[in-house]
């Protein structure tokens, strides 16, 4: 037989109404002492009582649950955002329920079913897969409070927190050109819109500056992981007239490129320079430390939760459905230098 609220009340020596107020966390005009709260929580824990979240949501209009859907849990950049969301959510007494697409659209049925119930007070969607718009819209229809993070080209009809990807790619290319590089290679994937856009900006700037781009200089793979960067880098290094610098679509691929360069007996940056995007935790600890473009991941998570809370408390108007663009920052480390003359 399952433990009831009455059982908790009897063990704590209080009324069931007091137990309900303490465990639901809802505002009350009746003051409850900290000692009483501790008694109730201790009794609930000892009896293994679990609050019925659905019942609480129906009764109070709030579940105190924040849903988070992430494109891929293996992405270390997203991991920073998720950690920031959880930390900020706790400040607002929100629990976080996390699910992912695992980088494949066919896996979206699970988050679609979970979040279409409307149980969450709000939903944050992190990342964008080309073609996911209709499923996200379906989730948005049953969740009034929804915010996107790094969805870029998705054009969602809800507030989004973005980094300025165009400025990031242009600043990376400007830096490499300022070092004197004219033979610049690119590693990427077209499955991630942000990386695809970085590749296009790279191509546009090379064309603008009248610099040749042999087909071998641009290597595109199926994913954004380090192993892909390793494989693609080996393809570029097999080309006799190799680039003097590699611009990788993200730090993970750049780290894979560093490993491939070392295996081929090349010194970075003396023989070839390598640069990435994201400034993940590992970027400053690889050998050599990686030059990259940093995005404000912590701030993005904080802002997303704060926007959700503002929507819950103050509602939403069409005028508020805009993207907030945060500025990237160039981080120069030891993996880049001017090319040999």
C-alpha positions in Angstrom: 0.0 0.0 0.0 1.4 3.4 -1.0 2.1 6.1 1.5 -0.5 8.9 1.7 -0.4 12.5 2.8 -2.4 11.5 5.9 0.4 9.1 6.8 3.0 11.9 6.6 0.8 14.2 8.6 0.3 11.6 11.4 4.1 10.9 11.6 5.0 14.6 11.6 2.2 15.5 14.1 0.6 18.1 11.9 -2.5 18.4 9.7 -2.8 17.1 6.1 -3.3 20.7 5.1 0.1 21.7 6.5 1.7 18.7 4.8 0.1 19.8 1.5 1.3 23.4 1.9 4.9 22.4 2.7 5.3 19.8 0.0 3.6 21.7 -2.8 5.6 24.8 -2.2 2.6 27.0 -3.0 2.2 30.4 -1.4 0.2 30.5 1.8 -1.1 33.2 4.1 -0.6 30.8 7.0 3.0 31.0 8.3 4.7 27.7 8.8 7.8 27.6 10.9 11.0 26.2 9.6 10.9 23.5 12.3 7.5 22.3 11.2 8.7 22.3 7.5 11.7 20.2 8.5 9.4 17.7 10.4 7.2 17.3 7.4 10.0 16.8 5.0 11.8 14.4 7.3 8.5 12.4 7.8 7.9 12.3 4.0 11.4 11.1 3.3 11.3 8.4 6.0 8.0 7.1 4.7 9.0 7.3 1.0 6.2 9.7 0.2 6.2 11.1 -3.3 4.1 14.1 -4.2 1.7 13.6 -7.1 3.0 16.2 -9.5 0.0 16.0 -11.8 -2.4 16.6 -9.0 -0.3 19.6 -7.8 -0.3 21.0 -11.3 -4.1 20.7 -11.6 -4.6 22.2 -8.2 -2.1 25.1 -8.3 -1.6 25.7 -12.0 2.1 25.1 -11.5 4.2 21.9 -11.5 7.5 23.7 -10.7 9.0 21.6 -13.5 11.1 23.1 -16.3 11.4 20.9 -19.4 14.6 20.9 -21.4 15.0 19.3 -24.8 18.6 19.2 -26.1 19.8 18.3 -29.6 22.6 16.1 -28.3 23.7 15.4 -24.7 27.2 14.5 -25.9 27.9 18.1 -27.0 30.2 19.6 -24.3 29.1 23.2 -25.3 25.4 22.2 -24.6 26.5 20.6 -21.3 27.7 24.0 -20.1 24.3 25.5 -21.0 22.4 22.7 -19.3 24.4 23.1 -16.1 23.7 26.8 -16.1 20.0 26.1 -16.6 19.8 23.7 -13.7 21.7 26.1 -11.4 19.5 29.0 -12.4 16.3 26.9 -12.2 17.1 25.9 -8.6 17.1 29.6 -7.7 13.5 29.8 -8.8 12.6 26.5 -7.1 12.2 24.7 -10.4 13.1 21.0 -11.0 14.5 20.2 -14.5 13.3 17.4 -16.7 15.8 16.7 -19.5 15.4 14.7 -22.7 17.3 14.8 -26.0 16.9 14.2 -29.8 20.3 12.4 -29.8 21.0 14.2 -33.1 18.4 12.2 -35.1 14.9 13.3 -36.0 13.5 9.8 -35.7 14.2 10.0 -32.0 12.0 13.0 -31.5 8.8 11.1 -30.8 9.9 10.6 -27.2 10.3 14.3 -26.3 7.2 15.1 -28.3 5.1 12.7 -26.2 6.7 13.8 -22.9 6.3 17.5 -23.4 3.1 17.6 -25.4 1.3 16.8 -22.1 1.7 20.5 -21.1 2.8 19.4 -17.5 5.9 21.6 -17.5 5.7 25.2 -16.4 8.0 26.0 -19.3 10.2 24.3 -21.9 13.7 25.2 -23.2 14.8 23.8 -26.5 18.6 23.7 -27.0 20.0 23.3 -30.5 18.5 22.9 -34.0 18.3 20.0 -36.4 17.3 20.8 -39.9 13.7 19.7 -40.3 12.7 19.7 -36.6 10.5 22.8 -36.8 7.2 21.0 -37.2 7.8 18.9 -34.1 8.9 21.8 -32.0 5.8 23.7 -33.1 3.7 20.8 -32.0 5.3 21.0 -28.5 5.0 24.8 -28.5 1.2 24.5 -29.0 0.8 22.7 -25.7 3.4 24.7 -23.8 2.7 28.4 -23.5 6.1 29.2 -22.1 8.8 28.1 -24.4 12.3 29.5 -25.2 14.9 28.4 -27.7 18.7 28.5 -27.3 21.1 28.4 -30.3 18.4 27.5 -32.8 19.6 30.1 -35.3 18.0 29.4 -38.7 14.9 27.7 -37.2 12.8 30.9 -37.2 10.8 29.9 -34.2 7.7 31.9 -33.1 8.9 32.1 -29.5 11.8 34.0 -27.8 15.3 32.7 -28.5 18.7 33.2 -27.0 21.3 33.1 -29.7 25.0 33.8 -30.2 26.0 36.0 -33.1 27.3 33.2 -35.4 28.0 35.5 -38.3 30.3 37.7 -36.2 32.0 34.7 -34.8 32.9 33.2 -38.2 34.0 36.6 -39.6 36.2 37.3 -36.5 37.8 33.9 -36.9 38.6 34.5 -40.5 39.7 38.1 -39.9 42.1 36.8 -37.2 43.6 34.1 -39.5 43.9 36.6 -42.4 45.7 39.1 -40.1 48.3 36.4 -39.3 49.0 36.2 -43.0 47.3 32.9 -43.9 46.1 32.6 -47.4 45.9 28.8 -47.6 43.0 28.1 -45.2 41.2 24.7 -44.9 37.9 24.0 -43.3 36.5 21.0 -41.4 32.8 20.8 -40.8 29.4 19.1 -41.1 26.2 20.2 -42.9 24.0 18.5 -40.4 24.4 21.3 -37.9 23.1 24.7 -39.2 25.5 26.8 -37.2 28.6 24.9 -38.6 27.1 25.0 -42.1 26.8 28.8 -41.8 30.4 29.1 -40.6 31.6 27.1 -43.7 29.6 29.5 -46.0 31.1 32.6 -44.4 34.6 31.0 -44.7 33.9 30.4 -48.5 32.5 33.9 -48.9 35.6 35.6 -47.3 38.0 33.4 -49.3 36.2 34.5 -52.5 36.1 38.1 -51.4 39.9 38.1 -50.9 40.6 36.3 -54.2 42.0 33.3 -52.5 41.8 29.8 -54.2 40.0 27.1 -52.4 40.9 23.7 -53.8 38.1 21.1 -53.2 40.5 19.2 -50.9 40.6 22.2 -48.5 37.0 21.8 -47.6 36.1 18.5 -45.8 32.5 17.9 -44.6 31.5 14.9 -42.6 28.4 13.4 -41.0 28.9 14.7 -37.5 30.6 17.3 -35.3 32.6 14.9 -33.1 36.4 14.7 -32.6 36.6 11.4 -34.5 35.1 13.2 -37.5 37.6 16.0 -37.2 40.4 13.3 -37.1 39.2 11.6 -40.2 38.7 14.8 -42.2 42.0 16.2 -41.1 43.8 13.1 -42.4 42.1 13.7 -45.8 43.4 17.3 -46.0 46.9 16.2 -44.9 47.0 13.7 -47.7 46.8 16.6 -50.2 50.4 17.6 -51.3 49.7 21.3 -51.2 48.2 21.3 -47.8 46.7 24.5 -46.0 48.8 26.4 -43.5 45.9 26.6 -41.1 42.7 24.6 -40.4 39.5 26.3 -39.3 37.3 23.6 -37.7 33.6 24.0 -37.3 33.8 23.5 -33.6 36.3 22.6 -30.9 35.6 18.9 -30.9 36.6 18.6 -34.6 39.6 20.9 -33.9 40.8 18.5 -31.2 40.5 15.6 -33.6 42.5 17.6 -36.1 45.2 18.2 -33.5 45.5 14.5 -33.0 45.7 13.7 -36.7 48.4 16.4 -37.2 50.5 14.8 -34.4 50.1 11.3 -35.9 51.4 12.7 -39.2 54.5 14.1 -37.5 53.4 17.7 -37.8 54.0 20.4 -35.1 51.1 22.7 -34.3 51.4 25.6 -34.9 54.9 25.5 -36.5 53.9 23.3 -39.4 50.1 23.9 -39.4 47.8 26.0 -37.3 44.4 24.8 -36.0 41.4 26.9 -34.7 37.9 26.0 -33.5 34.7 27.4 -32.1 32.8 27.1 -28.8 35.6 27.3 -26.2 34.6 24.1 -24.5 36.3 23.2 -21.2 38.9 21.0 -22.9 40.0 23.6 -25.4 42.5 25.2 -23.0 43.9 21.9 -21.8 44.8 20.1 -25.1 48.4 20.3 -26.5 48.8 23.0 -27.7 45.9 24.9 -26.1 43.4 25.7 -28.8 42.7 29.1 -30.3 38.9 29.4 -30.6 35.9 31.6 -30.6 34.1 31.6 -27.2 30.3 31.8 -26.9 28.6 32.9 -23.6 27.1 29.5 -22.7 26.6 30.2 -19.0 24.8 33.5 -19.8 22.6 31.8 -22.4 21.4 29.3 -19.8 20.7 31.9 -17.2 18.9 34.2 -19.7 16.7 31.4 -21.0 15.4 30.5 -17.5 14.9 34.1 -16.6 12.8 34.6 -19.8 10.7 31.5 -18.9 10.1 33.0 -15.4 9.1 36.3 -17.0 6.7 34.6 -19.4 5.1 32.7 -16.5 4.7 35.7 -14.3 3.9 38.4 -16.9 2.6 36.6 -20.0 3.9 36.9 -23.6 3.0 39.3 -26.4 4.0 39.1 -30.1 6.4 41.9 -29.6 8.4 39.8 -27.3 9.0 37.0 -29.8 12.5 38.1 -30.8 16.0 36.7 -30.7 18.5 37.9 -28.2 21.9 37.9 -29.8 24.9 37.6 -27.5 28.4 38.5 -28.7 31.2 36.0 -29.2 34.8 36.5 -28.0 38.0 35.5 -29.8 40.3 33.5 -27.5 43.9 33.3 -28.8 46.0 30.5 -27.5 49.0 28.6 -28.8 47.6 26.5 -31.7 47.8 29.4 -34.2 50.6 31.5 -35.5 51.7 33.2 -38.8 52.6 30.7 -41.6 56.2 30.0 -42.5 57.5 32.1 -45.3 
